Amino acid sequence: MEENSQISSPAEPRVKIVGLGGAGTHALVQIGATELGRVPMAAIHTHARVLQQWNGPRRILIGVERTHGLGSGGDAELARVMATTESAKIREAVDQCDLLFVVAGLGGGTGTGISPVVARLAKEQGALVVAVVTLPYDFEGLRRHKQALAGVQTLRAEADAVICVPNQKTSKLLDSNTTVLDAFAFTNEMLAEAMVGVYQMLTRPGLINVDFAYLSSILRGRHVESALATARASGEHRARDVVEKVLASPLLDGGRALSDADQVLASV
């Protein structure tokens, strides 16, 4: 006679999200409104006033002795030094997780400077690190653009994967009457969608199942710049419609990014 064995609930990867600088801190508000709201989050900044705009339980202010909580003044190297000096605070915030999302805007000082430090500290503790970052609009100036591109390269050297969301490309999805604040909010929605897409891929059953071990085998130690697009469709032609929506995404350069990829991960 066979005994029925109980099948326990499948274990989910331990996920954490860290928002860095002004852009990352503001993005946490949008992310918290999704199903990722139950995931542990932390905001790290050099500017006390901006940090207070997020009501989450874990807010970490660094560089108080040096800048008195007034920010890094756009100096990425100064932010990096302050984060390295106070690495114990950051290490505690990113411990005990399998997957860490690092959320930041590149081009300014804090996000650009401390994101590689956060990624390195998390990887030292065994986490898979996926950075989801925004790049500046053209109107933000050449200096911020150059600093952002340099920041991507520095971050790639530490994180397993870097997903870039260029603000200038997302603006193609907006009409001419959209305000700057609404445009930034839209970008934050895209950041949230990107992370929710990865999270659902790892935690929900699908037609194509992808588990954490598989994601790790593709990304761990690759230090790659990645692109990610999500889409939804319903109705009789939903399969065709959703593929067309994904391929039309400006985040994939209208599908051209796929031709440059050496690996493509799909979840349905």
C-alpha positions in Angstrom: 0.0 0.0 0.0 1.5 3.4 -1.0 1.5 6.3 1.4 0.6 9.7 0.1 3.5 12.1 0.6 2.9 15.7 1.2 4.4 18.1 -1.3 5.5 21.3 0.4 5.1 24.7 -1.2 7.9 25.4 -3.6 10.6 27.7 -2.1 10.9 31.1 -3.6 14.2 33.0 -4.0 14.8 35.6 -1.3 14.5 38.9 -3.1 15.5 42.4 -1.9 15.3 45.8 -3.6 17.6 48.8 -2.9 16.8 52.2 -4.3 19.8 54.6 -4.6 19.9 58.4 -4.8 16.9 60.5 -5.7 15.7 58.5 -8.7 16.0 55.2 -6.9 14.2 56.5 -3.8 11.3 57.9 -5.8 11.1 54.7 -7.8 10.5 52.7 -4.6 7.2 54.4 -4.2 6.0 53.1 -7.6 7.5 49.7 -7.0 5.8 49.4 -3.6 2.4 49.7 -5.3 3.0 46.4 -7.2 3.2 42.9 -6.0 6.8 43.6 -5.1 5.5 45.7 -2.2 5.9 42.6 0.0 9.6 42.3 -0.8 12.1 43.9 1.7 13.3 47.3 0.4 15.8 49.9 1.5 16.6 53.4 0.3 20.1 54.7 0.4 21.0 58.4 -0.2 23.4 61.1 0.7 20.6 63.7 0.9 18.5 63.6 4.1 15.5 65.6 2.8 15.0 63.5 -0.3 15.4 60.3 1.7 12.6 61.4 4.0 10.2 61.5 1.0 10.1 57.7 1.1 8.1 56.2 4.0 9.6 52.8 3.9 11.0 51.2 7.1 14.7 51.1 6.0 16.3 54.4 5.1 20.1 54.7 5.1 21.7 58.1 5.1 25.5 58.0 4.3 28.1 60.7 4.3 26.7 62.8 7.2 30.1 63.6 8.6 31.3 64.7 5.2 28.4 66.5 3.6 26.0 66.9 6.6 23.1 65.2 4.7 23.1 67.7 1.9 23.9 65.3 -0.9 26.9 64.6 -3.1 26.6 67.7 -5.4 26.7 65.5 -8.5 30.1 64.2 -7.5 30.0 60.4 -8.2 33.5 59.8 -6.9 32.7 61.5 -3.6 29.5 59.4 -3.3 31.6 56.2 -4.0 34.1 57.2 -1.3 31.3 57.8 1.3 29.6 54.5 0.5 32.9 52.6 0.8 33.7 54.3 4.1 30.2 53.3 5.5 30.0 49.9 3.8 29.0 48.1 7.0 25.6 49.9 6.8 25.1 48.9 3.2 26.3 45.3 3.7 23.7 44.8 6.4 20.9 46.1 4.1 21.8 43.6 1.3 22.5 40.5 3.3 20.5 37.2 3.3 19.1 37.5 -0.2 19.4 35.4 -3.3 18.5 38.1 -5.8 19.1 41.9 -5.3 17.6 44.5 -7.5 19.6 47.7 -7.5 17.5 50.7 -8.7 19.2 54.0 -9.5 19.3 56.9 -11.9 22.7 57.3 -13.5 24.2 60.6 -14.4 24.0 62.3 -11.1 26.3 61.8 -8.1 24.8 59.4 -5.6 23.2 56.8 -7.8 26.2 56.7 -10.1 28.8 56.6 -7.4 27.3 54.1 -4.9 25.6 51.6 -7.1 28.8 49.7 -7.9 29.6 49.6 -4.2 26.2 48.2 -3.3 26.5 45.6 -6.1 29.9 44.5 -5.0 28.9 44.1 -1.3 25.8 42.1 -2.3 27.8 39.8 -4.6 30.4 39.2 -1.8 27.5 37.7 0.2 26.5 35.4 -2.6 23.5 37.4 -4.2 22.7 37.5 -7.8 22.7 41.3 -8.6 20.5 42.8 -11.3 20.8 46.6 -11.6 17.8 48.4 -13.2 18.9 52.0 -14.0 17.7 55.0 -15.9 19.8 57.1 -18.3 19.3 60.9 -18.6 17.1 62.8 -21.1 19.0 64.8 -23.7 18.0 68.0 -22.1 19.8 67.1 -18.9 23.1 68.0 -20.6 26.2 66.4 -21.9 28.0 66.2 -18.5 25.2 64.0 -17.0 25.1 61.9 -20.1 28.8 61.2 -20.1 28.8 60.5 -16.4 25.9 58.1 -16.9 27.7 56.1 -19.6 30.8 55.9 -17.5 28.6 54.8 -14.6 27.1 52.0 -16.7 30.6 50.6 -17.4 31.6 50.8 -13.7 28.4 49.2 -12.6 28.7 46.4 -15.2 32.0 45.4 -13.7 30.3 44.7 -10.4 26.7 43.6 -11.1 25.8 40.4 -12.9 23.4 42.3 -15.3 22.5 45.9 -15.9 19.1 46.7 -17.4 19.2 50.3 -18.8 16.0 52.3 -19.3 17.0 55.4 -21.3 14.6 58.2 -20.5 15.0 59.6 -24.0 13.7 56.4 -25.5 10.7 56.1 -23.1 9.7 59.6 -24.1 8.7 58.2 -27.5 5.8 56.6 -25.8 4.5 59.9 -24.4 2.5 62.6 -26.1 3.8 66.2 -26.4 1.5 67.4 -23.5 3.2 65.2 -20.9 4.8 67.1 -18.1 8.4 66.4 -16.9 7.1 65.0 -13.6 4.6 62.7 -15.4 7.5 61.6 -17.7 9.6 60.6 -14.7 6.6 58.8 -13.1 6.1 56.9 -16.4 9.8 55.8 -16.3 9.4 54.6 -12.7 6.4 52.5 -13.9 8.7 50.9 -16.5 11.3 50.2 -13.9 8.6 48.6 -11.7 7.3 46.6 -14.7 10.8 45.3 -15.5 11.4 44.0 -12.0 7.8 42.6 -11.7 8.5 40.8 -14.9 11.6 39.1 -13.6 10.0 38.4 -10.2 6.9 36.8 -11.8 9.1 34.8 -14.1 10.8 33.2 -11.0 7.7 32.8 -8.8 4.8 32.0 -11.1 4.2 28.9 -13.2 4.0 29.6 -16.9 4.0 28.1 -20.3 7.7 28.5 -20.3 9.0 28.1 -16.7 12.2 29.8 -15.6 13.5 29.2 -12.1 16.1 31.0 -10.1 18.8 28.5 -10.8 18.3 28.9 -14.6 18.4 32.7 -14.3 21.6 32.4 -12.3 23.2 30.1 -14.9 22.6 32.7 -17.6 23.5 35.9 -15.7 25.9 35.1 -12.8 29.3 36.5 -13.5 28.4 37.7 -17.0 28.6 41.5 -16.2 26.4 42.2 -19.1 24.3 45.1 -20.2 20.8 43.8 -20.8 17.4 44.9 -22.2 14.0 43.9 -21.0 10.6 44.5 -22.3 7.2 43.2 -21.1 3.8 43.3 -22.7 0.2 42.0 -22.2 -2.5 41.1 -24.7 -5.9 39.5 -24.7 -8.4 38.3 -27.2 -8.4 35.9 -30.1 -5.0 37.1 -31.5 -3.3 37.7 -28.2 -0.2 35.6 -29.0 0.6 37.6 -32.1 -0.4 40.9 -30.5 1.9 40.4 -27.5 4.9 39.6 -29.6 4.3 42.6 -31.8 4.1 44.8 -28.7 7.3 43.5 -27.3 9.2 43.9 -30.6 7.9 47.5 -30.9 9.2 48.4 -27.5 11.6 51.4 -27.6 13.6 49.5 -24.9 14.4 46.9 -27.5 15.1 49.5 -30.2 12.1 48.2 -32.1 13.5 44.6 -31.9 17.0 45.5 -33.0 18.4 44.7 -29.6 17.5 41.1 -30.1 19.9 40.8 -33.0 22.7 41.9 -30.8 21.9 39.5 -28.0 23.8 36.3 -27.4 21.1 34.9 -25.2 17.3 35.6 -25.0 15.2 34.7 -22.0 11.5 34.5 -22.6 8.7 33.8 -20.1 5.0 33.4 -21.0 
